[in-house]
Amino acid sequence: ILGEELELNARVLKALTDAGVPVIFRPMHEMNTPSFWFSIAATGKTLDASCYINAWKYIYNYFTVECGIENMIWNYSPNQYYSDRVSVLYCYPGDEYTDIEGIDWYTSGNYEIGKEHKPSETLMTLGKVTNLCEGGISESLEAESFEDQRKLYSASDYWSNVERMYEDGYKIGYLLTF
């Protein structure tokens, strides 16, 4: 199944290459969460990083070498919340296999990104463009109505966190809300 999925993705990505359209590609994002089949923590135990790194390199080589896809910007993106289990660099596939890095962060309203392990700062040490690859609010901040949401935690509150990141020296190449 994985081979078929890669093949289907390659057709679309090749068409975008031929049309001159760049693509930010985040394969196996949030690999440090227990949520996905490719996660290093899916079984409740931390897998050896080489499992993830070898899969990343296989996908990279398949698309770039075998398929000749040249329009992809490779984005490595672990999750903020699980960075206390292992370093955000634990599964880093290497500079030659990534173009940009970033963190996925869903806030509970406490500016967690600037506390404790500071995984974004760790990623910034790589010297590449660092991003807020995926972000929004955690379930604890979700309200049932639009009006209640504005009272509990609004888009302005979220934007204040992003502005604070800039003030704290975080470099953000792009922001994707989810």
N, C-alpha and C positions, 0 to 999 in steps of 0.2 A: 504494500500500500504506500509506504513512504516513497519508493521509487516512482510510482505513478503520480503522486502528489508533486514531487520535485519536477517531473517531466511536464506536468500541466503548468506549474508555476514558471518553468523555463520558457514555455511558449509565449506566455503573456509578457514576461520580462524581456524576452528577445524582441518582441514587437515594439515594446517601449524603447528599447535600445535603438532599433532601426528608425524610430520616429524622433530620436534625440531627447527623450524625456528621462530626466534623472529620477531615481527611486531611492528613498531612504528605506533600507531593509533591516528589520530587527528580528532575525531568526531566533527562536527559542528564548524569547524575552522572559524576564523574571525567573531565571533558572534556579534561583535560590529559595523559591517558595515551594511548598508541598502541593501546589495546585495543578501542575501539568505533568504529562507523561515523561517529558524530557528533563524534569526537575532533578537536581542532585539530592533533593530531600523528599522525593515522592514516597519512598518506602518508610519514612520515619528515621532513616539512618542517612548520614551524609556520604554520598558516593565519592569516589576518587574523581578529582577534577578532570582527569584525562578522558573520562567517558564523554563529558560534555565538549571538551576542547576538540577531541577527535571528530565528533559529529559536526561541530561548527566547521572545521577545516574541510571535511568531506563535502558539505553543502557549498562552501565557498569555492572549492576547486571544481565541483560539478558545474556550477553556474558560470564561473569566470573562465576556466580552462576548457572544459569539455563543450560548453554551450557558447562561449565567446561573448558573454553578456558583460558589457563594459560601463553601463550607466548606473550601477548600484553603489550607494553609499552605505557601507556596512556599519551598523549601529549596535554596539554592545550595551545591554540595559538590564542590570539586576534590579531587584526590588529593595527599597529603603528599609522596610520593616524586618526583613530577614538578614540584614547585614550584621546583626549581633551574633548569628550562628557561625558564619564564615565571612572572611573579608570579601568585599565586592570584587576584588581582583582574583579570588580563588579560581574562577573558571575563565579568566581572561585569555582569549585565544592568541593574543600577541599583536603587536603593532602592525605586522604585515597583513593581518587578517581583519583589521578593523580600521575604520576611518574616523568615526566619532563614538563617543560614549555618553552615557547618561543614566539617570535613575528614574524609576517609577515610584511615585509617592502619592499616596492618598492620605490626606491630613485628617486628624481628629480634632483639629483646631488649635494645636499646641506647638506649631512650628518645629515639629519633630526632626525635620531635615537639618536643623542647626544644632542638634543635641547629640550627645554620646559619641557614637563611632564616626559621625560625619562622613558617610559614604561618598557624597558628592565631592567633598574635598579630596578624598582618596583618589577618585577618578580623575580629578583635575590635575593630579601629579603626573598623569600620562602625557600631558602637553597637547592634547587634542581638544577639539570643540566638545564641550560637555553640555548636556541638554537635560531638560525636564521632559523625559520621553513619554511619560504617561502620568497624568495627575488628575486629581479631583478631591472629593471628600469621601471619608470613610462612611460606612453604614451608620455609625453613631451620629452623624450629622445630617442624615437624610430625613426630611420632613414630608408629610403627606400632601401638603398643598403648597402652591407657589408662594402664597403670602406667609405661611409658616416657615418656609425655607428661607425667605429673606430675613425673618426675625432670628432664626436659629444660626444660620451661616450662609452668607450671600456670596455672589460672585465678587463683590467688592472686597469682602473679607479674604477670599482666596487671592485676589490680585494684590492685596496688602502683603500677603506672604511672599509672593513673587518679587515685589518691590523690596522687601526686607532681604531676600536672597541677594539681590543686586547690591544693596547697601553692605551686606556682609562679605562681599567679594566673590560671590558665586558667578561664574560665567555661564550664561545660558544661550546656546545657539538657536534652539527652538523650544517651544512649549506646546505640548499636545494635551488637551483636556479630554476627559473620557466620561 
